Amino acid sequence: MSLVIEAHGVEVVLGGRTILKNVSVALGSGTFTAVVGPNGSGKSTLLRALAGLRRVETGAVRLHGTPLTEMSRREVSRQVSFLSQDTRCDFAFTVEEVVAMGRHPHRRRFSPAGETDRAAIEAAIVTCDLEHLRARTVDRLSGGERQRVAIARCLATEPDVILLDEPTAHLDLEHALTVLGLCRTLGEQGRTVILATHDLAAVLRFAGGAILLNHGEIVGAGEPNVVLTPEACRVVFAVHAEVVQTASGQKALLFDRRQ
């Protein structure tokens, strides 16, 4: 497995406060990694730093071995897609029009879509199961459908890396599971998928790797069942956790307030 995106000794300072401290990660192709931690632990900041959207005070972020600081914004955007927490669209674009926006890093301004663009858009629509919705305007979609459209827009870019900031935060259970399953599939298809989330149960079930942040520092990284131990939950999240095994043989966590 070749490394795709790396951070080495990264420090991010915002408003005079250090948000990330000496953070190092190295992620390869064909992986689905969850970034977890309490509010204010630096999850969103880490994703933005990896996307080149947040200035790094010290250290470096590299994409395929090249520092982001040596790449143009367009070069980075062609290879890294970032999905923020707010995916609201205030205009009545159709699903296909929104997905097509993912091709902007590959096209000149005002240039029409070419054959390569149309193929990428179609592949993204199919992957996210949106064929039956392509002509519908996004303001008429459910929250789960809009989230799939937003992910499809990222996919249309044909990126190596997809960064998603809490994409299931406001979804019901059914739609959240659909989005998480899609993320796992994208990793299995060879992309590097990195998701920030508060849903530790989903991390154990879907993700292949986990990065645990606390106060801007990495306090655990590796397989989810190794990182998200009862002791780690007690220290980082201030809760009591118990590992149980489901009827399907999967490990799960039960939580209670720390006693």
C-alpha positions in Angstrom: 0.0 0.0 0.0 1.5 3.3 -1.1 1.2 6.4 1.1 -1.1 9.0 -0.4 -1.4 11.8 2.2 0.8 12.5 5.2 1.2 15.0 7.9 4.5 15.4 9.8 4.7 17.3 13.0 1.9 19.6 12.1 0.9 22.5 14.3 -2.0 24.8 13.6 -2.6 28.0 15.5 -5.9 30.0 15.4 -6.5 33.2 17.2 -3.3 32.7 19.2 -4.5 29.3 20.4 -2.8 26.1 19.3 -5.4 23.8 17.9 -3.2 20.9 16.6 0.1 20.0 18.3 2.8 17.9 16.7 0.3 15.8 14.7 1.6 13.2 12.4 -0.4 10.8 10.2 0.3 8.7 7.2 -2.5 7.2 5.1 -2.5 5.0 2.1 -4.8 4.2 -0.8 -7.7 1.9 -0.2 -8.4 2.9 3.4 -11.3 4.3 5.4 -10.1 6.1 8.5 -12.2 7.8 11.2 -11.0 10.8 13.1 -12.7 10.9 16.5 -12.5 13.0 19.7 -14.5 15.4 21.9 -15.7 18.7 20.7 -12.8 21.1 20.3 -10.2 18.3 20.0 -9.2 19.4 16.5 -11.0 17.0 14.2 -12.2 19.6 11.7 -9.0 21.5 11.8 -7.0 18.3 11.0 -9.2 17.6 8.0 -8.9 21.2 6.7 -5.1 21.0 7.2 -4.9 17.8 5.2 -7.0 19.5 2.4 -4.7 22.5 2.4 -7.5 24.7 3.6 -5.9 25.6 7.0 -2.5 27.2 7.3 0.1 25.0 9.0 2.3 26.8 11.5 5.0 24.2 11.7 5.4 20.8 10.0 4.2 19.8 6.6 1.4 18.0 4.8 2.4 16.0 1.8 0.3 14.6 -1.1 2.0 11.7 -2.9 5.2 12.9 -1.3 4.9 16.5 -2.4 4.3 19.3 0.2 1.0 21.0 -0.3 2.9 24.3 -0.1 4.6 23.5 -3.4 1.3 22.8 -5.2 -1.2 25.2 -6.6 -4.7 25.2 -5.2 -6.1 23.8 -8.4 -3.6 20.9 -8.3 -4.6 20.0 -4.8 -8.3 20.4 -5.6 -8.0 17.8 -8.4 -6.7 15.2 -6.0 -8.3 16.1 -2.7 -12.1 16.7 -2.1 -13.3 18.2 1.2 -16.9 18.0 2.3 -17.7 20.4 5.1 -20.4 20.0 7.8 -22.6 22.5 6.0 -23.8 21.1 2.7 -26.9 23.3 2.4 -27.6 24.7 -1.1 -29.7 27.8 -1.3 -30.4 27.5 -5.0 -32.6 25.1 -6.9 -29.9 23.3 -8.8 -30.7 19.8 -10.1 -28.8 16.9 -8.6 -26.9 16.5 -11.9 -25.9 20.2 -11.9 -24.6 19.9 -8.3 -22.6 16.8 -9.1 -21.2 18.4 -12.2 -19.7 21.2 -9.9 -17.1 18.6 -8.8 -15.5 18.9 -12.3 -14.6 22.6 -11.8 -10.9 21.9 -10.8 -10.5 20.1 -14.2 -12.1 22.7 -16.4 -11.3 26.2 -17.5 -13.8 28.9 -16.5 -17.0 28.8 -18.6 -15.8 25.9 -20.7 -18.4 23.2 -21.5 -18.2 19.8 -20.1 -16.2 17.3 -22.2 -16.6 13.6 -22.6 -14.2 12.9 -19.7 -16.3 15.3 -17.5 -19.6 13.7 -18.4 -18.2 10.2 -17.8 -16.9 11.2 -14.3 -20.3 12.8 -13.4 -22.2 9.8 -14.5 -19.9 7.4 -12.6 -20.4 9.6 -9.4 -24.2 9.6 -9.8 -24.3 5.8 -10.3 -21.9 5.1 -7.3 -24.1 7.2 -5.0 -27.4 5.7 -6.3 -28.8 9.0 -7.6 -29.9 8.0 -11.1 -33.6 8.3 -10.3 -33.0 11.7 -8.7 -30.7 13.4 -11.3 -33.4 15.8 -12.6 -34.8 16.7 -9.2 -33.7 19.9 -7.5 -31.7 19.6 -4.3 -34.2 21.7 -2.3 -36.7 18.9 -2.7 -34.4 16.1 -1.3 -34.2 14.6 2.1 -31.2 15.1 4.3 -29.8 11.7 3.4 -30.3 12.3 -0.3 -28.6 15.7 -0.1 -25.6 14.2 1.6 -25.3 11.5 -1.1 -25.4 14.3 -3.7 -22.6 16.2 -1.8 -20.5 13.0 -1.8 -21.2 12.5 -5.5 -19.9 16.0 -6.2 -16.7 15.1 -4.4 -16.4 11.9 -6.4 -17.0 13.7 -9.7 -13.6 15.4 -9.1 -12.1 11.9 -9.3 -9.9 12.6 -6.2 -7.4 10.3 -4.5 -8.4 11.6 -1.1 -11.9 12.3 0.2 -12.3 14.2 3.5 -15.7 14.3 5.1 -16.4 16.4 8.2 -19.2 14.7 10.2 -21.3 13.8 7.2 -23.9 11.8 9.3 -24.3 14.4 12.1 -27.9 15.4 11.1 -29.1 12.2 9.5 -31.6 9.6 10.7 -30.2 6.1 11.3 -31.1 4.7 7.9 -29.5 7.5 6.0 -26.5 7.6 8.3 -25.9 3.9 7.7 -26.2 4.4 3.9 -23.6 7.1 4.0 -21.2 5.1 6.2 -21.6 2.1 4.0 -20.8 4.2 0.9 -17.6 5.6 2.6 -16.5 2.0 3.3 -17.1 1.0 -0.3 -15.1 4.0 -1.6 -12.2 2.9 0.5 -12.5 -0.6 -0.8 -12.4 0.7 -4.3 -9.0 2.3 -3.7 -9.6 5.8 -2.5 -8.3 7.3 0.7 -11.4 8.2 2.8 -11.0 10.2 6.0 -14.1 11.0 8.1 -14.5 13.0 11.2 -17.3 11.8 13.5 -18.7 11.5 17.0 -20.3 8.1 16.4 -17.9 5.7 18.0 -20.2 2.7 17.4 -20.1 3.4 13.6 -16.3 3.7 13.7 -16.1 0.1 15.1 -18.5 -1.2 12.5 -17.4 0.5 9.3 -13.9 2.1 9.6 -10.7 0.2 9.0 -8.7 2.7 11.0 -9.2 5.3 13.7 -7.3 8.4 14.9 -8.2 9.6 18.4 -7.6 13.3 19.1 -7.7 15.0 22.5 -6.8 18.6 23.1 -5.2 18.8 19.7 -2.9 15.8 20.1 -3.1 12.3 18.7 -3.5 9.9 21.7 -4.3 6.8 19.7 -4.1 5.5 16.1 -4.6 2.1 14.5 -7.4 -0.4 14.2 -10.7 1.0 15.8 -11.0 -1.9 18.4 -7.5 -1.2 19.5 -7.8 2.6 19.7 -11.3 2.8 21.2 -10.8 0.9 24.4 -12.8 1.3 27.6 -9.8 3.0 29.1 -9.4 5.5 26.2 -13.2 6.3 26.4 -12.8 7.0 30.2 -9.8 9.3 29.7 -10.8 11.1 26.6 -14.6 11.2 26.7 -15.1 10.9 30.4 -17.6 8.0 30.1 -17.7 4.4 31.2 -17.5 2.0 28.3 -18.1 -1.7 28.0 -17.1 -3.9 25.0 -19.8 -6.3 24.0 -20.1 -8.8 21.1 -23.2 -8.6 18.9 -25.1 -11.6 17.6 -23.2 -11.2 14.3 -19.9 -11.5 16.1 -19.0 -7.8 15.8 -17.6 -5.9 18.7 -19.6 -2.9 20.0 -19.3 -0.4 22.8 -22.0 0.4 25.4 -21.7 3.8 27.2 -22.7 5.2 30.5 -21.8 8.3 32.4 -18.6 7.7 34.3 -19.2 6.5 37.8 
